[in-house]
Amino acid sequence: MNRRTFIQHSAMLGAAGFLTRSPLLAQATGEAAGAFYPLRRNVGYFSGRGGTIGWLVDPAALAVVDTQFPGTAAFCLEGLPGRSGRTLDVVINTHHHRDHTSGNPVFKPAARTLVAQTNVPGLQLRDAARNGTTEGVVVANETFDVSWRREMGGEVVTATYFGAAHTNGDAVVHFERANVVHMGDLVFNRLYPVIDRPAGASIRHWITVLDEAVKKYPGDAIYIFGHGSAKFGVTGSQADLPVFRDYLSGLLDHVEREIANGKSKAEITALANLPGFPDFHSAAPNRLQGNLAVAYDELTTANG
């Protein structure tokens, strides 16, 4: 969220009683922090530590998208505007990464079902085993291959898998009547992304996925992104998707040219700044070298 939008949302939320305690104050006192921001028709997002949480608070239904870490998950669950202790109808994980699923143990007891794409539980457990942290890991108890849909109160919620991209289990969640689309980590808004090749990521197909999302969802949708720079924030419009797609295309094109010019992987990944993407480069964290390395591996490995 940019500064202008933050001020507008803060004023609105303060009047409605939805804005939680200051994140800065909570950090200073060692507490988990976060804030709730309504977007449209009972749908909004929660900022805290980790991937952005989306939420639906309908008079007859409750849904949450992604769960962050335990501390902020508890903060979110406790303060979810309009929940009043009701059971959540569904929690959806957009993918398996810890900053989107580590709050599952907090949300699961308060939810009827936990949903994710079919590949997600296995990827989640595999990563936990590698980190020696399988104890207490909570995975989805309902999965889908390509699409999932549910009518919930006055809303219709869908989740769609377009194929390998950031990982091999990313889902896009659409609140159809509110016309809000949660992209998970399929968009890092003006940030160098995480590209999880061991989890099946494909830069080339990620580009295709973003093009397909632009075609599938309405042009006037509000988008929620898994992560965003301080300047551009974690919400935006459909126009932000081609910006990120162009970064991925530019990354592949650059590395492909350098390989054709005989450059080694070490030489290619030494690049300090990929020209043409100043907003990405000026934002932290700087993952450019890692992005270049993954692009090199994808382009030089059989079958990508």
C-alpha positions in Angstrom: 0.0 0.0 0.0 1.5 3.4 -0.9 1.4 6.3 1.5 -1.6 8.1 0.0 -3.7 5.0 -0.1 -2.5 4.0 3.5 -3.7 7.4 4.8 -7.1 7.0 3.1 -7.5 3.4 4.4 -6.4 4.4 7.9 -8.9 7.2 8.1 -11.7 5.0 6.9 -10.7 2.1 9.2 -10.3 4.4 12.2 -13.8 5.7 11.7 -15.1 2.1 11.4 -13.1 0.8 14.3 -11.3 -1.7 12.1 -7.7 -0.5 12.4 -5.8 -2.4 15.0 -3.0 -1.1 17.3 -0.1 0.5 15.6 2.4 -2.1 14.1 5.2 0.2 15.2 3.9 0.2 18.8 3.5 -3.6 18.8 7.0 -4.1 17.5 8.4 -1.8 20.2 6.7 -3.8 22.9 7.7 -7.1 21.4 4.2 -8.1 20.4 2.9 -9.6 17.1 1.4 -6.8 15.0 -0.8 -6.2 12.0 -3.7 -4.1 10.7 -6.9 -4.8 8.8 -7.8 -3.0 5.6 -11.3 -3.4 4.0 -11.3 -3.3 0.2 -14.7 -3.9 -1.2 -18.0 -5.8 -0.3 -16.8 -7.5 3.0 -13.4 -8.4 1.6 -10.1 -7.0 2.7 -6.5 -7.8 3.7 -4.4 -8.0 6.8 -0.8 -6.8 7.0 1.6 -8.4 9.4 4.7 -10.6 9.2 4.8 -12.7 6.1 2.6 -13.0 3.0 -0.4 -10.8 2.9 -3.6 -12.4 4.3 -6.9 -11.9 2.5 -10.2 -12.1 4.3 -14.0 -12.3 3.7 -16.3 -11.4 6.6 -19.8 -11.9 5.3 -22.8 -11.9 7.7 -23.2 -15.6 6.7 -19.7 -16.7 5.9 -16.0 -16.3 6.9 -12.9 -17.0 4.8 -9.2 -16.4 5.1 -6.5 -16.6 2.5 -3.0 -17.5 3.8 -2.0 -17.5 7.5 1.5 -16.0 7.9 3.3 -16.9 11.1 1.8 -18.0 14.5 2.1 -14.6 16.2 0.4 -12.6 13.5 -2.0 -15.4 12.7 -3.3 -15.2 16.3 -3.5 -11.4 16.1 -5.5 -11.7 12.8 -7.8 -14.4 14.0 -8.6 -12.6 17.3 -9.2 -9.2 15.6 -10.8 -10.2 12.4 -13.5 -7.5 11.9 -17.0 -8.8 12.4 -16.0 -12.4 13.2 -17.3 -12.3 16.8 -16.0 -15.7 17.6 -17.7 -17.5 14.6 -16.1 -20.5 13.0 -14.3 -19.8 9.7 -15.9 -21.6 6.7 -12.6 -22.0 5.0 -8.9 -21.2 5.1 -7.1 -21.3 1.8 -3.3 -21.5 1.3 -2.1 -20.0 -1.9 1.1 -22.1 -1.8 3.3 -23.9 0.7 5.9 -21.4 1.9 6.3 -20.9 5.6 5.4 -17.2 5.6 2.0 -18.2 4.1 1.3 -21.4 6.1 3.0 -21.3 9.5 -0.2 -19.8 11.0 -2.2 -22.9 9.9 -2.0 -24.4 13.4 -3.6 -21.3 14.8 -6.4 -21.0 12.2 -7.2 -24.7 11.7 -9.0 -25.3 15.0 -11.2 -22.3 14.2 -12.0 -23.4 10.6 -14.2 -26.0 9.1 -11.8 -26.8 6.3 -8.3 -25.9 5.1 -7.9 -25.9 1.3 -4.8 -25.9 -1.0 -3.8 -27.0 -4.5 -3.0 -30.8 -4.6 0.8 -30.3 -4.7 0.9 -28.0 -1.6 0.8 -30.4 1.3 3.7 -32.5 -0.1 5.8 -29.5 -0.7 5.0 -28.1 2.7 6.0 -31.3 4.5 9.1 -31.8 2.4 10.4 -28.3 3.3 9.6 -28.9 6.9 11.5 -32.2 6.9 14.5 -30.4 5.3 14.4 -27.8 8.1 13.8 -30.4 10.8 10.5 -28.8 11.8 7.8 -31.3 10.8 6.4 -31.4 14.3 3.2 -29.3 14.5 3.0 -28.7 10.7 -0.6 -28.4 9.6 -1.5 -29.1 6.0 -4.7 -28.8 4.0 -7.4 -31.4 4.5 -9.1 -30.6 1.2 -7.2 -30.2 -2.1 -7.9 -29.5 -5.7 -6.1 -30.1 -9.0 -7.1 -27.2 -11.1 -10.1 -25.3 -9.6 -12.1 -25.0 -6.4 -15.4 -23.1 -6.0 -17.7 -22.4 -3.1 -20.7 -20.2 -2.6 -20.4 -18.5 0.8 -23.1 -16.3 2.1 -23.3 -13.4 -0.3 -20.0 -14.3 -2.0 -18.6 -16.8 -4.4 -15.0 -17.8 -3.7 -12.8 -19.6 -6.3 -9.3 -20.9 -6.3 -7.5 -21.7 -9.6 -4.1 -23.4 -10.4 -2.6 -22.3 -13.7 0.5 -24.4 -13.5 4.1 -24.1 -12.4 5.3 -20.5 -11.6 6.6 -19.3 -8.3 6.3 -22.9 -7.1 4.4 -25.9 -8.5 1.4 -25.3 -6.3 0.3 -21.6 -6.6 -3.4 -20.8 -6.5 -5.1 -17.5 -7.4 -8.2 -16.8 -5.2 -11.0 -14.8 -6.5 -13.8 -13.2 -4.5 -16.1 -13.0 -7.4 -18.9 -10.6 -6.3 -16.4 -8.3 -4.5 -14.2 -8.6 -7.5 -11.0 -8.9 -5.5 -8.2 -11.3 -6.6 -5.6 -12.6 -4.2 -2.5 -13.5 -6.3 -0.4 -15.0 -3.5 3.3 -14.9 -4.4 2.5 -14.9 -8.2 3.1 -11.2 -7.9 5.9 -9.5 -5.9 4.9 -5.9 -6.5 8.0 -4.1 -7.6 10.2 -6.5 -5.7 12.8 -9.1 -6.9 10.9 -12.3 -6.3 11.6 -15.7 -4.6 11.8 -18.3 -7.4 11.6 -21.7 -5.8 13.1 -24.0 -8.4 13.4 -27.0 -6.0 9.6 -26.7 -5.6 9.0 -26.8 -9.3 9.1 -23.1 -10.2 9.3 -22.1 -13.9 10.1 -18.5 -14.9 8.9 -19.1 -18.4 5.6 -20.6 -17.4 5.2 -17.9 -14.7 5.1 -15.4 -17.5 2.3 -17.5 -19.1 0.4 -17.7 -15.9 0.4 -13.9 -15.5 -0.9 -13.5 -19.0 -3.6 -16.1 -18.3 -4.6 -14.3 -15.1 -5.0 -11.0 -17.0 -7.3 -12.7 -19.4 -9.4 -14.6 -16.8 -10.1 -11.9 -14.2 -12.0 -8.6 -14.7 -10.0 -5.5 -15.7 -11.5 -3.6 -12.8 -10.6 -6.1 -10.1 -8.7 -5.1 -7.0 -5.6 -7.3 -6.6 -3.9 -8.4 -3.4 -0.2 -9.4 -3.7 1.8 -11.7 -1.5 4.5 -9.1 -1.1 5.1 -5.5 -2.2 7.7 -2.8 -1.9 7.2 0.0 0.6 6.5 2.4 -2.2 4.0 0.3 -4.2 2.4 -1.8 -1.5 0.5 -5.1 -1.5 -2.6 -4.0 -3.4 -3.0 -2.8 -6.9 -4.8 -3.2 -10.2 -4.5 -5.5 -13.2 -1.9 -3.1 -14.7 0.6 -4.3 -12.0 0.6 -7.9 -13.4 2.2 -7.0 -16.8 4.8 -4.9 -14.9 5.9 -8.0 -13.0 5.6 -10.2 -16.1 7.9 -7.9 -17.9 10.5 -8.2 -15.2 10.5 -12.0 -15.5 10.7 -11.7 -19.3 13.6 -9.2 -19.0 15.4 -11.5 -16.6 15.2 -14.5 -18.9 16.1 -12.4 -22.0 19.1 -11.0 -20.3 20.4 -14.3 -19.1 19.8 -15.9 -22.5 21.8 -13.2 -24.2 24.7 -13.6 -21.8 24.7 -17.3 -22.2 24.8 -16.8 -26.0 27.7 -14.4 -25.5 29.7 -17.2 -23.7 29.4 -15.8 -20.2 29.7 -18.2 -17.3 27.1 -18.5 -14.5 29.5 -16.7 -12.1 29.9 -13.8 -14.6 26.1 -13.6 -15.2 25.1 -13.6 -11.6 27.6 -10.9 -10.8 25.3 -8.3 -12.4 24.6 -5.5 -9.9 21.5 -4.1 -11.5 19.2 -5.3 -14.3 18.6 -2.3 -16.5 15.0 -1.2 -17.0 13.6 -2.1 -13.6 14.6 0.7 -11.2 11.6 0.2 -8.9 12.6 -3.4 -8.3 16.3 -2.6 -7.7 15.6 0.2 -5.3 13.5 -2.0 -3.0 14.7 -4.4 -0.4 15.5 -7.3 -0.2 17.7 -7.4 -3.3 17.4 -11.0 -4.7 18.7 -10.2 -8.1 21.7 -12.5 -8.0 19.5 -15.4 -6.9 17.0 -14.6 -9.7 19.8 -14.6 -12.3 21.1 -17.9 -11.0 17.7 -19.6 -11.2 17.2 -18.2 -14.7 20.6 -19.6 -15.7 19.7 -23.0 -14.3 16.3 -23.0 -16.1 17.9 -22.1 -19.4 20.8 -24.5 -19.3 19.0 -27.6 -17.8 17.3 -30.1 -20.0 13.5 -29.6 -20.1 14.0 -26.3 -18.2 
